[in-house]
Amino acid sequence: MGKTTINVKLRDDTARIVAEIHGVTPRYVTMVRNGERKNEDIMATLVDYAVAKSKLIRHLEKLIPITPNPEKYARKKN
């Protein structure tokens, strides 16, 4: 259930950002995303935002090593 809560918060953050871009409410963006309202500009921004976010995540995954030994990359304390 915690994972769902996090996912909902991330979606709400996306709605807030897209709403600021278009000068509408986050609720309206959520309604467009859910198909309750039609607005091609907002839908296009939602898709562009999701694609850019995915590219960023993939790029960061390449930069940050995934290892079973996280202490190897941890900062050493003096």
C-alpha positions in Angstrom: 0.0 0.0 0.0 2.9 2.4 0.6 4.1 2.0 -3.0 0.7 3.1 -4.2 0.8 6.2 -2.0 4.3 7.1 -3.4 3.1 6.6 -6.9 0.0 8.8 -6.4 2.2 11.6 -4.9 4.5 11.4 -7.9 1.6 11.7 -10.3 0.2 14.6 -8.3 3.5 16.3 -8.6 3.4 15.8 -12.4 -0.1 17.2 -12.5 1.1 20.3 -10.5 4.0 20.9 -12.8 2.0 20.6 -16.0 -0.8 22.7 -14.5 1.7 25.5 -13.9 2.9 25.3 -17.5 -0.6 25.6 -18.9 -2.1 27.9 -16.2 -4.8 25.4 -15.1 -5.5 23.5 -11.9 -3.7 20.2 -11.1 -7.2 18.7 -10.8 -8.0 19.7 -14.4 -4.7 18.1 -15.6 -5.6 14.9 -13.6 -9.0 14.9 -15.3 -7.3 15.2 -18.8 -4.9 12.4 -17.9 -7.9 10.2 -16.8 -9.8 10.9 -19.9 -12.6 12.9 -18.2 -11.7 16.0 -20.2 -10.1 16.5 -23.6 -7.2 18.8 -24.1 -4.5 17.8 -26.6 -2.0 20.4 -25.5 -2.0 19.2 -21.9 -1.9 15.6 -23.0 1.1 16.3 -25.2 2.9 18.0 -22.3 2.1 15.0 -20.0 3.6 12.6 -22.6 6.6 14.8 -23.2 7.2 15.1 -19.4 6.9 11.4 -18.9 9.4 10.7 -21.8 11.9 13.2 -20.5 11.6 11.8 -17.0 12.2 8.3 -18.2 15.3 9.4 -20.2 16.7 11.2 -17.1 16.2 8.1 -14.9 17.9 5.9 -17.5 20.8 8.3 -17.7 21.2 8.4 -13.9 21.1 4.6 -13.8 24.1 4.5 -16.1 26.0 7.0 -14.0 25.2 5.5 -10.6 26.8 2.0 -10.2 24.5 -0.7 -8.8 26.4 -3.0 -6.5 25.5 -5.5 -3.9 28.2 -3.8 -1.7 27.1 -0.2 -1.3 29.8 0.5 1.3 32.3 0.3 -1.5 31.0 3.6 -2.9 30.0 5.3 0.4 31.9 8.3 1.6 34.6 7.6 4.0 34.4 9.4 7.4 37.5 11.1 8.7 
